[in-house]
Amino acid sequence: MFNKATLFFFSLLSVSYAQQVGTQTAEVHPKLSWEKCTASGGCTTQQGSIVLDANWRWLHTTTGYTNCYTGNAWNTTLCPDGKTCAANCALDGADYQGTYGITTSGNALTLDFVTTSSQKNIGSRVYLLSPDDTNYEEFKVLNQEFTFDVDVSNLPCGLNGALYFSQMDADGGLSKYPTNKAGSKYGTGYCDSQCPRDIKFINGQANVAGWSGSASDPNAGTGNAGSCCNEMDVWEANSISAAYTPHPCSVQGQTMCTGTQCGTTNRYGSLCDPDGCDFNSFRMGNQSFYGPDLIVDTTKKFTVVTQFLTSTNSSSGTLNEIRRLYVQNGNVIQNSKVNIPGMTAYDSVSPAYCDAQKTAFNDTTSFQNNGGFTNMGEAMSTGMVLVLSVWDDHAVNMLWLDSDYPTTDPATQPGVARGTCATTSGVPSVIEVSNASASVTYSNIRFGDIGSTYSTTNSPSGGNPPGGTPTNPSGPTQTQWGQWYSLHHPPAMRAFSIALLLPSVLGLVAPIHKRGTPVSIPLTARYDASKLSNIAQADLARAGSMIENAKAGASKLNSRTPVPLTNAAVSYTISVGVGSPSTDYDLVVDTGSSNTWVGADPNKPYVQTSTSVDTGNSVQVSYGSGSFTSDFDILTLTPDLVFNQSIGTAESSEGLDNSDGILGIGPTGLTAGTVSNTDTIPTIVDTLFSKGFISKHLVSVYFKPVIGNNVPAGDGQLDLGDIDDDKTNVPVTYMPITSTSPSNTFWGVDLSIRQDSDDSEILPYTAGIVDTGTTLVLLASDAFQRYQDATGGVLDSSTGLLKVTRDQFLELPPLLINFGDTILQLTADAQAWPQQLNTAIGGTSDGIYLIVSNLKTPSGSGLDFILGQTFLQRYYSVYDTANDRVGLASTYHTFDITNVNLS
C-alpha cells in the first residue's frame, strides 16, 4: 500500500547502485527450491535461486574502488548525468549472508531485519530466478493458485514481511536498454505501483537528475524519475496484521515516469494506483481472526494460499476474484468475512468488494480509475516477477498496516483501525535498535492449478490427508481438503405408504426457529464397503426406474417400478426427529425423490406417539420393497425447528441397510401418483416455505469427499431457504428446469459437454438431470461411446467401469460442461474413481477407473445425462422451486487431487 523501495536502506558507506558489472565480489545466487503443481500430475520440484535487488549493492568505479554513491548522494564527478554514470559505475556481487542477513536452506528463505558485520544493513529485497540462474522466474497466475509457508512470529509492530508480484521484465531490462549491462542476474529493473523514485538506475541510466537525499534516511533519496508497474501484493504482514492487495496501473509493463505521472504533486495523479484494494481482516471488521493465539495464530508457522479466479475457470478468462485461505496445524481456515456497516459479508477481493469498500470507507477510487481488475488481470496474463522482502517504513511507520491510520481520523471510523499496534509504534530509528533481531522466513513455495498446491499437515505421500479440521470464523466448520472420497447412496427405489399428518387434525406446533431465516443442517456420510459390487449396474437400474416412473405419472399408481437398494454403499444422511417425544432417524438426502419416510431399519421402527395420525391412504414410492402405513407427525430438523409434515412409515422393508429412510427434496411433482386419494403432497421444503419458516423456496446441497466408517459430523450440509456462500468460491449459475420430458419431472436442465478443445464434443446440447441418489456421471450411449473413444478406456468386466492406463490418464483432458454462460470443469482427477475404493468395487488397487458410465439409451430420449454424486462432490447445487431452476457453483473441492496416486 505504501512505497516499499524508499523504506529499505543499507548503511554501508560504500553502498551504491549501478548497471555495469563489477568484479570485486563474485555473485553467487543462493539456491531456493520451489514446486510447480498440476491437478493431474502432482507437484514437481524446481531448482531456483534468489538474487538481491540492485539498490542494495555496492556501486563503484569500473576502474577501482571509488564509490559512485555515498550515503544518500551521488559522486558528481563520476555521475554528472545518468548516461555517463551508467558507463562509469559498476554493480558488484553480494555477500548474501554476511552483509545482508539473507540465508536459504532447501525451500526456505530467511531475511533478517538488521545485519551487522563491518557495517550495518537494514532490510532486503530479493527476486526469484528461474533455473537458468539468470532471468527472473515469470509467474502467470490467472486460474492458478500461489501458496507458501511463512513464519512472522519474529516480526513485531512497524515491520513488514512482504511477498508480492511486480510486472518487471524477465531480464531486468537487459535487452531493452543497451546501457544496462547487469540485468536480472544483478537484480535490476525493479518497479511497483508506488512508482518509486528512489531507484538508483531506471531504464539503464542513473536517476541522478533532481536527486535529493532523504531527510529521515541517511542512505536514501529520490530523483526526478520513477519506475511504475502493476503490482499484486500477495502478502504484506507482521505478527499483528496482514493484508493482500492488487494495485493496477494505467500502463502495462515496467514504465518510467516523471513529474505528476509519478504522483509527485498528486498522490492519485500517477500512472498507478498507490492505495490498492486491500483485504486486511482487522480493517474489514474481524479483530479476532489474525494475530498471536488467534484463529490464524502468528506465533506459529502457517500456510497462505491465494487463488486467482477467472470468469471461465481458465487462464484465458478475465480475472474476477482473488481468494485467500490458510492452513495451520492441519486445519484449513477460510478467510474472515467483512463486518462493516453497509457492506456485504465478502471474504475475498472482487470488483464488487472493491466498489463497496471504497464507498464504505469514503476512499478515493484510484483502483477503479486505473483499470481495476481488468488491468490487473492483463498484467497477470503476461507474467510477473516474485519479490520477497522485509522492511520498515520511513514514511508513516507502517501504521497503514498494523495501527490506526490516518492518525487524524477517529479509530471508530470505518477503515481507520487496521491493527492493535500503537500509533506511536514503528518508528525506524527505534525499531532498528530495539527489534534488530527481527526476521521473517518464507518456505515451501508452490504454484499451479487451483486446489493442487496445499494440503493438511499429515498428508500421506501422493495425496491429501484424511485428517484436519478446517476452521471458519464466520460459520460452521468446513474441510477444504480430504484424501478420502465418498459416494452418495447409489440406485435406490422404495414402495411404501405415506403417513399424512393433516393440519386440520393437529394444530401446528409453535416454532422457536426465527421465521424467514435459512436453516443449515450437517450431513453425515455413511460408508458400507460390502455394498459396492457393481455401481454402474446399480446406477443404470435406478435411472431406468426413474424414467419409467416419470412416464407413469400420477394416473398409474400401481405401475411404478421399484429399484433395489442393495448397492447403497455410501449415503449422506440427516438426523431427523419424528414424533413427540421424538425418535431420531438418519434419513438419506435424495433429490430424486420427494417423499419422506422412516422405518427402514427393522431394529429402529417408526414409533407412534400422541402426535401421530394414520390417514389410511396407501402409497407406493419407488424405493425398494416393503409394507407401509400412512401417518402424519411432528418433525424436528434442528432443536429450534419443529413442524408438522406428511411422512411415510414402513412396517417392513428391504434394501435400505445404511439408514432409516429417505428425506425427499425432489420437485413436488414427483409425489404425484404416490398417494391414493391425493394428487400431490407437500415436500419438507414446501412445508417450511408455506409456513414461513424459510423465506426462499429452495434447498441447496453441499457434499464433501470423505471415506471410512467413522466419519465425523459435518461431511456435507443441507441448506434450506438459501445458499451458503461459505461453500462456494464463485457466484451460483442458474439454468431453468428443462421443458423436455421426462427430465422435467426431476431437477432437469439443458447443457452440453465437451473435452477441452472446440472440436471434441461429447454430448450436444440436450436435457438431463442432477441427482444426489446416483453415484456416477451417466451419458447417453452415443455420447458415452464418444467419451470412451476419446479416453481410450476399456470397459472392465469386474467393475463395469472404463479403465485407462497411467499414460492415458496423464493425457486425459478435463470435461467441460457448458452450463448456461458458465463452464463447469471435471478435471482428470475428478473423472477418476478413488483408488482407495478400487478393491471394494472389484478392481485392482492401482487401476485407474473412470466415473463416466453408460446410460444405455440414445441421445434425444429426453434424459440424456445424469450428474450424480461424484460430480456433486465437486460442485455446490441449488434446487430452486420458486423459480423452477437449478444452480451450480464450484467449491473448494472442485480442483482437489484426491482420487489417483501417480507416485
Secondary structure, DSSP 8 states (H G I E B T S, - for coil): ---SGGG-EE--TTB---SEE--SS-----EEEEEEEETTTEEEEEEEEEEE-GGGSBEEETTSS-BSEETTEE-TTT-SSHHHHHHHEEE----HHHHH-EEEETTEEEEESEEESSSEEE-EEEEEE-TTSSSB-EE--TTEEEEEEEE-TT--TTEEEEEEEE---TTTTTTT-TT--SGGGGT----BTT--S--SEETTEE--TT-EE-SS-TT-EE-SEEEE--EEEEEEE-SS-EEEEEE-BSS-S-EEEEGGGGTSS-GGGSSB-SS---B-TTTTT-TTSEETTSSEETTS-EEEEEEEEETTSSTTS-EEEEEEEEEETTEEEE------TTS----EE-HHHHHHHHHHHT---HHHHTTHHHHHHHHHHH-EEEEEEEEE-TTTTTHHHHSBSSTTS-TTSTTTB--SS-TT---HHHHHHHTTT-EEEEEEEEEEETTSS---TT--TTS--S----B-TTSS------S-------S--B---EE---TTTS------S-TT--EEEEEEEEE-GGG-S-HHHHHHHHHHHHHHHHHH-TT-GGG------TT--EEEEEEEEETTTTEEEEEEEETT----EE--STTS-----TT-EE----B--SBSEEEEEEEEEEEEEETTEEEEEEEEEEEEEES--SSSEEEE-S-GGGGTTSBTT-S----HHHHHHHTTS-SSSEEEEEE----SSS--S-SEEEEESS--GGG-SS--EEEE--SSTTGGGSSEEEEEEEESSTT-EEEEEEEEEE-TT--SEEE-HHHHHHHHHHHT-EE-TTTSSEEE-HHHHHT---EEEEETTEEEEE-TTTTB--GGGTGGGT--TT-EEBSEEE--S-TTSS--EEE-HHHHTTEEEEEETTTTEEEEEE-TTTT---S----
